[in-house]
Amino acid sequence: MEPIVVSACLAGIPCRYDGRAKTSDGAVRLVEDGRAVVVCPEGAGGLPTPRPPAEIVGGDGAD
């Protein structure tokens, strides 16, 4: 079976914009079982941790 990709923050690595993780027990189990590999897309793209949030404030959904 080929491994799947799991976002690093879901695997418990504190790499979100706010420097925290968003741990998912299921994702952690997949990584521990060797069925998933961990990737932080933002970190792979060169963004720092922590980093300023990217939000649209006062938008209407079309923004």
Phi, psi and omega in degrees: 000134178283143179290155175257164179263132178238133177300133185302323181295329177287336179272006175097006179272126184283080184234009177293171181305329182266009178078015179244171175258165174230065192298134174243123180302323179295318179294319179299317179299317179300317180292315180298326180279357180076016181266353182219151173249151186259132177219137170255105183301319181293316178295320178296333178275001176095006179281145181279165173232125353287169179217159178298141177293148177251099184230149171263116182259129178075020180280175182239014180097331177278344180289000000 
